Each structure stands twice: as structure tokens, then as C-alpha cells.
Amino acid sequence: MSLIRPDEEWMAIFQEQQQSGLSIARFCKQNQLAPKTFRRRQKRMEEQNTQGFVKVEQTVTEALPPQVIHDRCILQTSQFTLDFPTGVSTLWLDG
């Protein structure tokens, strides 16, 4: 009987493997995972992340005084951080 893991669990597994410094084969052996399944899920997740858009939600933790000017824009997901000056041309971002 195979175990079906949700995408969130796979993301945590991929991150744990990267942080462990172990090869995929060694990590899978230590964690009783099939290397073939690990690589297949990893490839599928990478393909999903290159298709479509990433939903960005805005949260306000505190009101800033009007005189404060931010000169950077930072977008962060579980996989990457995009940090750029707020004045950057949209032509550069369209890439």
C-alpha cells in the first residue's frame, strides 16, 4: 500500500533533504523513501512552480508613518526570495 503525501509534505521533505547535505539516495535510504518517487515528485513540483503565477497576499503588521519611504520590494515564497528596488523598470521584470 502506497502512502499519498500532499504537496506541502513533499515541499518539507525536499527542504529537509537540501538542508541535510545528504545525497538524494542517502537521504531516501535514511528516511525510507523510494529515490525514484522522490525525483519524480521533485520534478513534478518544479514543473508546477514554473507554470502560472504565484499568489501573493499582502499583510500589514503595523501602520508606518507617512514620511517612511521604502526603497526595496521583497517577495518571498517557501522556495525563493525576490528582492529588487521599487523603481526598477517593469520591462526588466517581464523577462
C-alpha positions, -999 to +999 in steps of 0.1 A: +000+000+000+015+033-010+013+065+010-001+095-008+016+127+006+002+162+000+024+188-019+031+206+014+046+175+029+067+169-002+080+205+000+091+200+036+108+167+026+127+184-003+138+212+020+149+188+047+170+169+021+186+201+009+194+212+045+207+177+054+236+179+029+230+143+020+226+130-015+191+121-026+200+084-025+214+085+011+185+108+023+159+085+008+175+054+023+176+070+058+140+082+055+126+050+039+117+068+007+120+055-029+146+076-047+126+072-080+095+086-063+114+114-047+129+125-080+096+122-098+077+143-072+106+168-072+104+172-110+066+175-109+067+202-082+094+221-101+072+220-132+041+232-113+061+261-099+073+272-133+037+273-147+013+300-139+015+326-112+024+326-075-004+340-054+009+369-033-011+381-003-005+414+014-005+416+052+000+447+072+017+442+106+018+478+116+009+512+102+040+531+091+043+569+094+037+587+061+073+600+060+088+565+058+098+556+022+106+521+013+132+517-014+130+479-018+103+454-028+107+419-014+085+390-025+091+357-006+078+322-010+088+290+006+112+284-023+127+318-032+130+355-023+128+382-049+143+415-037+146+445-060+145+483-059+110+497-061+120+520-090+130+490-112+115+491-147+087+467-154+105+458-187+132+443-165+107+422-146+088+409-176+118+389-187 
